[in-house]
Amino acid sequence: MTETLPPPAHLRAVPDTTDTEEAAVTAPVAVDNPKLPEPKVSTEKRKPVLAGWLTNRRDFLSTARHTAANAGYASLYHGVRAPVYAARLAMMSPRGACRFVVATNRWVWDREAAPLRDHAVRNEDVEEYMRLSRLRAGRVRLRGLVTLVAAVFGLAFALWLYVLAPAYLYAFAAGGVLLLGLGGGEKDTPVIGPAVLKTAVQKLTGSIVLRGLDSIGNAKVSAAIKKGGDMNGLRFTSEITRDGPGYRADLDLPYGVTPEDIMEARKPLASGLRRKVGCVWPSPDPTEHEGRLVLWVGDKPMNETTKPAWPLAKTGQVDLFKPVVFGNDQRMRDVAVTLMFASVVVGSIPRMGKTFLMRLFLLIAALDPRAELHAFDFKGTGDFGALEPVCHRYRAGEEDEDIEYVVHALRELKDELRRRAKVIKGLPRSRCPESKVTPELANDKALGLHPIVAGFDECQVPFEHEEYGKEIEAICTDLVKRGPALGIVALFGTQRPDAKSLPTGISANAVLRFCLKVMGQPANDMVLGTSMYKAGYRATMFSRSERGICWMAGEGDDPRIVASAFVDAVAAERIAARARQMREEYGNVTGHAIGQGPEKSTGADILTDVLDVMPADEKAVWCERIAARLTTLRPEAYEGWKGENVTTALKPWGIKPGQVWGQTDAGEAKNRRGIDRADITAAITRRDADRAAA
């Protein structure tokens, strides 16, 4: 018979004392097996031997520069005010002289021991008084002698200086006056004040962190804090440490609470920590479980902290196939982005830095001499004007002629997209194993597979155009879906992120997403992706003063907060001039940069149009008749076409004319060159299959 172990105390059923005769006490099944082995899995994190600012070159230089700047400023500040300090000390020197005389008199006559002698007299302690009197007599004799010798030698030294070196006497006298002035000063009114006023930032401690968490109003967190934490899962997992220009605290939240719950209460948390909201940045730890919170509290708000200089501001060249630094996180660490093989969406309300971020990405692309730039500013203010010297296509404005220019440029990109698909398809597998553009293929000028970067600021303007809006949307959607694999990067920026301004085909397929401040959940999820707001990644938490700060999604496993590098118009012009020089050396100055615009194509699809003018009951039609029908169908596209124009236009699609028997308008039977309708339908089928495969 097997012995049954009693269940643990916390799992035992409690008997119903109200009716003990009828109630049956049933013990629940024990779930804690005392023989269950431990997993014997643990993680270790070694603390750094040296402080972080000593091991990081940038932090060390920043600390050294800060210290040297303060020292230099203090020297200059006090140096300018030295005459004022001297005058103040001179005015206080009489009082200092009096204090010196009084103090010397007290020292010589042993005034400090007078209370002891008075005490002996009051107690009629003759022996103690006589001992103190003898001690005073010895002190007065010695001190008087020292004072007399100092006075005699001091006077003699002064006379000697007066005879031999009077200038030194004046210097000693001035020094003496200054010293007496120091002695005559008051403690509450110092002569020399601080050159740099410091406002001490309170050190982050565990009690302050718990106070902040308690203030957010989360019932589970508040209950865990009141009960001591450990029984509910709330505990610090490591010591609070310095991390860059701030403090970092790692802690496990109570069971059922996630970092997203803390992130959405950032303002109450900042109030509880007594910091500005720009200093407080709670976030999850992607390397740990879902209840681990990393609380980083900066010394200053992120937008007030001095940022490191952008590495590419003065020197450097870019390879778009590799990560490029474009900003910093809360700890002022570099954050990089890889633009190739991705489409980009940037969204925010006005005046939050969206256009600056778009221009920064285009400047990064400009510093890759292989890249071809298309910059379209539909705001019309010329924010991309600095890029004109390096742009293949450039336009600023929203007038009809501007939109028409962009349409022609996009039609060129559409044709280029098709051409690249054919080139990639025709390459051997050894050169193109993944059926996409690689750095090696981009370097081969003969293939023409260089990177192409097209930026559309205020993209809602062309998408909503009455005449060309649908066509622009269709081409841009195609660029987003097929362009990344073929070396084409599309950037879209809008201050109105909704389905009409940012079509779903674009927003759903963009890989890189940057969301600066927005006002609500729909706009937030339109830019960052579905359910991002619910997951705690909320660009609504940014304040109006936090310009240039955004959530970045798509680079790495989890979204992260980034402050983009600030490059104003003047700096952008300098960078563009450097990029132009690199492009001239590489031989890639084309299009708008040399005064050439896009060809005004009609966007007509020759295969589709030919099929439209060939009814199903006609197996073959003469080329000259096809040209006449095309002219009637689209006069703006096919005006003046003849039979040979049709032959030339269909040749790239592998369609060759043959002899077709027919009748002229006069009823005369003849045999002329014509096109078989079956060849047209076959070419369209092949083309559509190629597009789908790409």
C-alpha positions in Angstrom: 0.0 0.0 0.0 1.5 3.3 -1.1 1.8 6.0 1.5 0.2 9.3 0.5 2.2 12.5 1.4 0.2 15.3 2.9 -0.1 18.4 0.7 1.8 21.5 1.5 0.3 23.8 4.0 -0.6 26.5 1.4 -2.5 24.0 -0.7 -4.5 22.2 2.0 -8.2 22.6 2.0 -9.8 24.6 4.8 -12.6 22.7 6.6 -16.0 24.3 6.7 -16.6 24.9 10.4 -20.2 26.0 9.9 -21.4 22.4 9.3 -18.6 19.9 10.1 -20.9 16.8 10.0 -22.1 17.3 6.4 -19.0 19.0 4.8 -16.4 16.7 3.3 -12.9 18.0 3.5 -11.1 17.0 0.3 -7.4 17.6 0.0 -6.3 19.0 -3.4 -3.6 17.1 -5.4 -0.1 18.2 -4.4 1.8 19.8 -7.3 5.1 20.5 -5.6 7.3 17.4 -5.9 10.1 17.7 -3.3 12.2 15.3 -5.4 11.8 17.5 -8.6 15.4 18.4 -9.6 16.5 21.9 -10.1 17.1 23.1 -13.7 20.7 24.1 -12.7 20.6 26.9 -15.3 21.8 30.3 -14.3 23.1 33.4 -15.9 26.1 35.4 -14.8 26.8 39.1 -15.6 30.2 40.4 -14.7 30.5 44.0 -13.6 33.1 46.1 -15.5 36.5 46.5 -13.9 36.7 50.1 -14.9 34.0 52.8 -15.0 32.2 53.0 -18.3 33.5 56.5 -19.1 37.1 55.2 -18.8 36.6 52.4 -21.3 34.6 54.2 -23.9 36.6 56.7 -25.9 33.7 59.0 -26.7 32.6 59.1 -23.0 36.2 59.8 -21.9 36.6 62.6 -24.3 33.3 64.0 -23.4 34.1 64.0 -19.7 37.6 65.5 -20.3 36.2 68.2 -22.6 33.5 69.1 -20.0 36.1 69.3 -17.2 38.5 71.4 -19.3 35.8 73.7 -20.5 34.7 74.4 -16.9 38.2 75.0 -15.8 38.9 77.3 -18.7 35.7 79.2 -18.2 36.4 79.6 -14.5 39.9 81.0 -15.2 38.6 83.5 -17.7 35.7 84.5 -15.4 37.8 85.1 -12.4 40.7 86.7 -14.4 38.4 89.4 -15.7 37.1 90.1 -12.2 40.5 90.1 -10.5 40.7 93.9 -10.1 37.3 93.9 -8.5 38.3 91.2 -6.1 41.5 93.2 -5.2 39.4 96.3 -4.5 37.0 94.4 -2.3 39.8 92.8 -0.3 41.5 96.2 0.2 38.3 97.7 1.5 38.0 94.8 4.1 41.7 94.9 5.1 41.2 97.4 8.0 38.7 95.0 9.6 41.1 92.2 8.9 43.9 94.1 10.6 41.8 94.6 13.7 40.9 91.0 13.8 44.6 90.1 13.4 45.6 92.3 16.3 42.8 91.0 18.5 43.7 87.4 17.7 47.4 88.0 18.3 46.7 89.6 21.6 44.5 86.7 22.7 47.2 84.2 21.7 50.1 86.1 23.4 48.2 86.5 26.7 46.8 83.0 26.6 43.2 84.2 26.7 41.9 80.8 25.6 42.8 79.3 29.0 41.2 82.1 31.0 37.9 80.1 31.6 39.9 77.3 33.2 41.6 79.6 35.6 38.3 81.3 36.5 36.8 77.9 37.2 39.7 77.0 39.6 39.2 80.3 41.4 35.4 79.7 41.8 36.1 76.2 43.2 38.9 77.6 45.5 41.2 74.9 44.0 44.5 76.5 44.9 46.7 73.7 43.6 44.9 73.6 40.2 45.0 77.4 39.9 48.8 77.5 40.7 49.5 74.9 38.1 47.5 76.8 35.5 49.2 80.0 36.5 52.7 78.5 36.0 51.6 77.1 32.6 50.3 80.5 31.6 53.4 82.3 32.6 55.5 79.9 30.5 53.2 80.3 27.5 53.2 84.1 27.8 56.9 84.3 28.1 57.5 82.1 25.0 54.8 83.6 22.9 55.8 87.2 23.8 59.4 86.3 22.8 58.2 84.8 19.4 56.1 87.9 18.8 58.9 90.3 19.6 61.4 88.4 17.4 58.9 88.3 14.5 58.2 92.0 14.9 62.0 92.9 15.0 63.0 90.7 12.1 59.9 91.7 10.1 60.6 95.4 10.5 64.3 94.8 9.6 63.3 92.7 6.6 61.0 95.5 5.5 63.7 98.1 5.8 66.1 95.9 3.9 63.6 95.6 1.1 62.9 99.3 1.1 66.6 100.1 0.6 67.6 97.3 -1.8 64.3 96.3 -3.6 61.4 98.7 -2.9 59.3 97.0 -5.7 59.3 93.8 -3.7 58.3 95.7 -0.6 55.2 97.0 -2.4 54.4 93.5 -3.6 54.7 92.1 0.0 52.6 95.0 1.2 49.9 94.3 -1.4 49.9 90.6 -0.5 49.6 91.5 3.1 46.7 93.8 2.4 44.9 91.1 0.4 45.5 88.6 3.3 44.1 91.0 5.8 41.2 91.5 3.5 40.6 87.8 3.5 40.7 87.9 7.2 38.1 90.7 7.3 35.6 89.0 5.1 32.3 87.5 6.2 31.4 83.9 5.6 28.0 84.7 4.2 29.4 87.2 1.7 32.4 85.7 0.0 34.6 87.9 -2.1 35.0 85.3 -4.9 31.8 83.5 -6.0 31.5 80.4 -8.2 32.0 80.9 -12.0 29.8 77.9 -12.8 26.5 77.5 -10.9 25.6 73.8 -10.5 22.2 72.4 -9.9 22.6 69.0 -8.3 20.5 66.2 -9.8 19.2 63.8 -7.2 20.9 60.4 -7.3 18.5 57.7 -8.3 18.0 55.2 -5.5 15.8 52.2 -5.0 13.3 54.0 -2.8 12.9 56.8 -5.4 12.3 54.1 -8.1 9.6 52.5 -6.0 8.1 55.8 -5.2 7.9 56.6 -8.9 6.3 53.2 -9.7 3.8 53.6 -6.9 2.7 56.9 -8.3 1.6 55.6 -11.7 -1.6 54.2 -10.3 -1.2 50.5 -11.2 -3.0 48.5 -8.6 -0.7 45.4 -8.8 2.5 47.5 -8.6 1.2 49.5 -5.6 0.1 46.4 -3.8 3.4 44.7 -4.4 5.3 47.7 -3.0 3.2 47.8 0.1 3.7 44.1 0.7 7.4 44.3 0.3 7.6 43.2 -3.3 9.4 39.8 -3.2 6.2 37.7 -2.6 4.6 39.4 -5.7 7.6 39.2 -8.0 8.6 42.9 -7.7 12.4 43.1 -7.1 15.5 44.7 -8.3 17.6 42.3 -10.3 20.9 44.3 -10.0 22.3 47.4 -8.5 21.3 50.8 -9.9 24.3 51.9 -12.0 25.4 54.9 -14.1 24.7 54.3 -17.8 25.9 57.1 -20.0 24.4 60.5 -18.9 22.0 58.9 -16.5 21.1 56.0 -14.3 19.8 52.5 -15.1 17.6 50.3 -12.9 16.7 46.7 -13.8 13.8 45.1 -12.0 11.2 42.4 -12.3 7.7 43.7 -12.2 4.9 42.0 -10.3 3.3 39.0 -11.9 1.0 40.0 -14.8 2.5 43.5 -15.2 4.6 44.2 -18.3 6.9 47.0 -19.2 4.3 48.3 -21.6 2.0 49.1 -18.6 4.8 51.3 -17.3 5.6 52.9 -20.6 2.1 54.2 -21.1 2.3 55.9 -17.7 5.5 57.8 -18.4 4.3 61.2 -17.2 3.0 60.0 -13.8 6.2 58.0 -13.5 8.3 61.1 -14.2 6.3 63.0 -11.6 7.0 60.4 -9.0 10.7 60.4 -9.8 10.7 64.3 -9.7 12.3 64.4 -13.2 11.2 66.0 -16.4 9.3 63.6 -18.7 12.1 63.8 -21.2 14.5 62.2 -18.7 12.4 59.1 -18.0 12.5 56.2 -20.5 11.1 52.8 -19.4 11.5 50.0 -21.8 11.5 46.2 -21.9 14.6 44.1 -22.0 14.6 41.9 -25.2 17.1 39.5 -23.7 15.0 38.7 -20.7 11.4 37.6 -19.9 8.3 39.7 -20.5 8.2 41.1 -17.0 11.7 42.6 -16.9 11.7 46.4 -16.9 14.7 48.6 -17.8 14.2 52.0 -16.3 16.7 54.6 -17.7 16.6 58.0 -16.1 18.7 60.7 -17.7 20.4 63.7 -16.0 18.8 66.0 -18.5 15.9 65.6 -21.0 16.9 63.8 -24.2 16.4 66.9 -26.3 18.6 69.0 -23.9 21.5 66.6 -23.7 24.5 67.4 -25.8 24.6 64.9 -28.7 27.7 63.5 -30.2 28.6 65.0 -33.6 27.2 63.0 -36.6 30.2 60.9 -37.8 29.5 61.8 -41.5 29.0 65.5 -41.0 32.6 66.4 -42.1 34.2 63.3 -43.5 33.3 59.8 -44.6 31.7 57.8 -47.4 28.6 55.5 -47.2 27.9 52.0 -48.4 24.1 51.7 -48.5 24.4 47.9 -48.1 25.9 48.4 -44.6 24.5 50.0 -41.4 25.0 53.8 -41.2 24.8 55.9 -38.0 22.0 58.4 -38.2 21.2 59.2 -34.6 21.5 58.3 -30.9 19.4 56.6 -28.3 18.6 58.0 -24.8 22.1 57.0 -23.6 23.7 58.9 -26.5 24.9 55.6 -28.1 25.1 55.5 -31.9 22.1 54.0 -33.7 22.5 52.8 -37.2 20.1 52.0 -40.1 20.4 49.9 -43.2 18.5 51.5 -46.1 19.0 48.8 -48.7 16.4 46.1 -49.2 13.8 48.2 -47.4 11.2 50.9 -48.0 10.8 53.7 -45.4 7.8 55.4 -43.9 8.2 58.6 -41.8 5.2 60.1 -40.1 4.4 62.8 -37.5 2.4 65.9 -36.9 3.8 69.2 -38.4 7.0 70.8 -37.0 8.4 67.7 -35.3 11.4 67.0 -37.6 9.9 64.7 -40.2 11.4 66.6 -43.2 14.8 66.9 -41.4 14.8 63.1 -41.0 13.9 62.5 -44.6 16.6 64.9 -45.7 19.1 63.1 -43.5 18.4 59.8 -45.2 18.8 61.3 -48.6 22.1 62.9 -47.5 23.2 59.4 -46.4 22.3 58.1 -49.8 24.1 61.0 -51.5 27.3 59.9 -49.7 27.3 56.6 -51.6 28.6 57.7 -55.0 26.9 54.8 -56.7 23.4 55.8 -55.6 20.9 57.6 -57.9 18.8 60.1 -56.0 15.2 61.2 -56.7 14.0 63.9 -54.3 10.5 65.2 -54.4 9.3 67.9 -52.0 5.6 68.4 -52.3 5.5 70.9 -49.5 7.2 73.3 -51.9 9.4 75.1 -49.4 12.7 73.8 -50.8 13.7 71.7 -47.8 15.5 69.3 -50.1 17.1 72.2 -52.1 20.6 71.3 -50.7 20.4 68.0 -52.6 19.9 69.5 -56.0 23.6 69.2 -57.1 23.5 65.4 -56.5 19.9 64.5 -57.6 19.1 62.6 -60.8 15.5 63.9 -60.4 14.4 66.8 -58.2 11.2 68.8 -57.8 9.8 71.1 -55.1 6.1 72.1 -55.4 2.6 70.9 -55.7 1.4 72.6 -58.9 0.2 70.6 -61.9 3.5 71.0 -63.7 5.3 69.7 -60.6 3.1 66.6 -60.4 3.5 66.0 -64.1 7.3 66.1 -63.7 7.0 63.5 -60.9 4.7 61.3 -63.0 7.3 61.2 -65.9 10.1 60.5 -63.4 8.0 57.6 -61.8 7.3 56.2 -65.2 11.0 56.1 -65.8 11.4 54.2 -62.5 8.7 51.8 -63.5 10.5 51.0 -66.7 13.8 50.7 -64.8 12.1 48.3 -62.4 11.1 46.0 -65.3 14.6 46.3 -66.8 16.3 45.3 -63.6 14.0 42.3 -63.1 15.0 41.0 -66.6 18.7 41.6 -65.8 18.5 39.8 -62.5 16.6 36.9 -64.2 19.3 36.6 -66.9 22.2 36.4 -64.5 23.7 33.0 -63.7 23.0 31.7 -60.2 26.7 31.9 -59.3 26.6 35.7 -59.6 23.1 36.3 -58.2 22.3 33.4 -55.8 19.4 35.2 -54.0 17.8 36.9 -57.1 18.4 40.3 -55.7 20.9 43.1 -56.1 24.2 42.6 -54.1 27.1 45.0 -53.5 29.1 43.2 -56.2 26.4 43.7 -58.7 25.9 47.3 -57.8 29.6 47.9 -58.4 29.4 46.6 -61.9 28.5 49.7 -63.9 27.7 47.6 -67.0 24.7 46.0 -65.3 23.2 49.3 -64.2 22.1 47.9 -60.8 23.3 50.7 -58.7 21.2 51.7 -55.7 18.3 54.1 -56.4 16.8 56.1 -53.5 13.6 58.1 -54.1 12.2 60.3 -51.4 8.6 61.7 -51.3 8.0 64.3 -48.6 4.3 65.1 -48.0 3.4 62.1 -50.1 -0.3 62.7 -49.5 -0.2 65.5 -52.1 0.5 63.4 -55.2 -1.6 60.4 -54.0 -4.7 62.7 -53.8 -4.1 64.4 -57.2 -7.3 64.1 -59.3 -5.6 63.2 -62.6 -2.4 61.3 -61.7 -3.1 60.2 -58.1 -4.1 56.6 -59.0 -1.1 56.1 -61.4 1.3 57.5 -58.8 -0.1 55.3 -56.1 0.2 52.2 -58.3 3.8 52.9 -59.3 4.8 53.7 -55.7 3.1 50.6 -54.4 5.0 48.6 -57.0 8.3 50.2 -55.9 7.6 49.3 -52.3 6.7 45.7 -53.1 9.3 44.8 -55.7 11.9 47.6 -55.5 13.9 46.6 -52.4 15.1 43.3 -54.0 16.0 45.2 -57.2 18.1 47.9 -55.4 15.4 50.6 -55.3 14.6 52.3 -51.9 11.5 54.4 -51.5 11.1 56.9 -48.7 7.6 58.3 -47.8 7.0 61.1 -45.4 3.6 62.5 -44.3 2.2 64.6 -41.6 -1.2 63.0 -42.0 -0.8 59.2 -41.6 -4.1 57.8 -42.7 -5.2 55.3 -45.3 -5.8 58.0 -47.9 -2.5 59.8 -47.4 -0.5 56.7 -47.0 -2.1 53.8 -49.0 -2.3 50.5 -47.4 -0.2 48.8 -50.1 2.7 51.1 -49.0 2.2 51.2 -45.2 1.7 47.4 -45.0 4.9 46.6 -47.0 7.4 49.2 -45.7 10.1 47.6 -43.6 11.6 50.6 -41.8 9.2 52.9 -39.9 9.9 56.1 -38.1 7.1 57.7 -36.0 7.7 61.0 -34.4 5.0 62.6 -32.3 1.5 61.8 -33.5 -1.9 62.6 -31.8 -3.7 59.2 -31.7 -3.6 55.5 -32.0 -4.7 55.2 -35.7 -1.8 57.4 -36.9 0.6 55.6 -34.5 -0.3 52.2 -35.9 -0.5 53.4 -39.5 3.2 54.4 -39.3 4.7 51.8 -36.9 2.4 48.9 -37.7 -0.8 47.2 -36.5 -1.1 46.8 -32.7 2.1 48.8 -32.0 0.1 51.2 -29.8 -1.4 48.3 -27.8 2.1 46.8 -27.4 3.2 50.0 -25.7 5.2 51.7 -28.6 3.4 55.0 -28.5 4.6 58.1 -30.3 1.8 59.9 -28.6 3.9 60.1 -25.4 6.4 62.5 -27.0 6.0 66.1 -26.1 6.1 69.0 -28.5 9.6 70.0 -27.4 11.0 66.5 -28.2 11.6 67.3 -31.9 13.6 64.8 -33.9 12.8 62.0 -31.4 11.0 59.0 -32.8 10.2 55.3 -32.4 12.1 53.3 -35.0 10.7 49.9 -36.0 12.2 47.5 -38.5 15.8 47.7 -37.6 16.3 44.9 -35.0 13.8 42.8 -33.2 12.0 45.5 -31.2 11.2 49.2 -31.8 13.6 51.6 -30.1 13.6 55.3 -29.4 16.0 57.4 -31.5 17.0 61.0 -31.7 18.1 61.7 -35.3 21.2 63.7 -35.9 20.5 67.4 -36.5 21.8 68.7 -39.8 20.6 72.2 -40.7 20.4 73.6 -44.3 23.9 75.0 -44.2 25.5 71.8 -43.1 23.4 69.9 -45.6 24.8 72.0 -48.4 28.4 71.3 -47.3 27.6 67.5 -47.2 26.0 67.7 -50.6 29.0 69.5 -52.0 31.3 66.7 -50.7 28.9 64.1 -52.1 29.0 65.9 -55.5 32.8 65.8 -55.5 32.8 62.0 -54.8 30.3 61.5 -57.6 32.3 63.4 -60.1 35.3 61.2 -59.3 33.1 58.1 -59.6 31.4 59.3 -62.8 27.8 59.4 -61.5 26.5 62.9 -62.0 23.3 62.6 -64.1 19.8 63.9 -64.7 18.8 67.1 -62.8 22.4 67.5 -61.5 23.5 68.3 -65.1 20.3 70.0 -66.2 18.4 67.1 -67.8 14.8 66.3 -67.0 12.8 63.1 -67.4 11.5 62.2 -70.9 7.8 63.0 -71.2 6.5 59.6 -71.7 2.8 59.0 -71.8 2.9 55.9 -69.7 1.2 53.9 -72.4 1.4 50.1 -72.3 2.1 49.1 -75.9 1.2 45.5 -75.4 -2.1 46.3 -73.8 -3.0 49.0 -76.3 -2.2 46.8 -79.3 -4.4 44.1 -77.8 -7.2 46.6 -77.3 -7.2 47.6 -81.0 -7.2 44.0 -82.2 -10.6 42.5 -81.7 -10.8 38.8 -80.7 -12.3 37.9 -84.1 -9.1 39.1 -85.9 -6.3 36.6 -85.7 -3.8 39.0 -87.3 -3.7 42.7 -88.3 -1.4 44.6 -90.6 1.1 46.8 -88.8 0.0 50.0 -90.6 -3.6 49.4 -89.5 -2.5 48.8 -85.9 -0.6 52.2 -86.1 -3.7 54.0 -87.3 -5.9 52.4 -84.6 -3.3 53.3 -81.9 -3.4 56.9 -83.1 -7.1 57.0 -82.7 -6.9 55.3 -79.2 -4.2 57.5 -77.8 -3.3 60.4 -80.1 -1.0 62.0 -77.5 1.1 58.8 -77.4 1.0 57.5 -80.9 0.6 60.6 -83.1 2.5 60.1 -86.4 3.1 56.4 -85.9 3.5 54.2 -88.9 3.8 50.4 -89.4 7.5 50.4 -88.7 6.9 52.2 -85.4 4.7 49.3 -84.3 7.4 46.8 -85.3 10.1 48.6 -83.4 8.0 49.0 -80.2 7.1 45.3 -80.1 10.6 44.0 -80.9 11.8 44.2 -77.2 8.9 41.8 -76.3 10.1 39.2 -78.8 7.3 39.8 -81.2 8.2 39.7 -84.9 5.8 40.7 -87.8 4.9 38.1 -90.4 3.0 38.1 -93.7 -0.7 38.6 -93.2 -3.3 38.2 -96.0 -5.9 40.9 -96.0 -7.9 43.4 -98.0 -7.3 47.1 -98.4 -10.0 49.7 -97.9 -10.6 49.6 -101.7 -11.3 45.9 -101.4 -8.1 44.7 -103.0 -6.6 41.5 -101.5 -2.9 41.9 -100.5 -0.2 40.2 -98.4 1.5 42.6 -96.0 3.5 42.6 -92.8 1.3 42.2 -89.7 1.1 41.1 -86.1 -0.5 37.9 -84.8 -2.9 38.5 -81.9 -1.8 35.2 -80.3 1.8 36.6 -80.1 0.5 39.7 -78.2 -1.4 37.6 -75.6 1.6 35.3 -75.1 3.9 38.3 -74.5 1.5 39.8 -71.9 1.3 36.4 -70.1 5.1 36.2 -70.0 5.4 39.8 -68.7 2.9 39.3 -66.0 4.6 36.0 -64.9 7.9 37.8 -64.7 6.4 40.6 -62.6 4.9 38.0 -60.2 8.2 36.1 -59.9 10.0 39.4 -59.1 
